[in-house]
C-alpha cells in the first residue's frame, strides 16, 4: 500500500477515521 498525499493531508485532520474508511472502501475495489 503506497501512502498517498490524500491520506497524509486528511490524517492531520480530526475526521481522519472517516477518510480512512472511505479510502479502505476505494482500495477494496477490484
Secondary structure, DSSP 8 states (H G I E B T S, - for coil): ----HHHHHHHHSTTHHHHHHHHHHHHH--
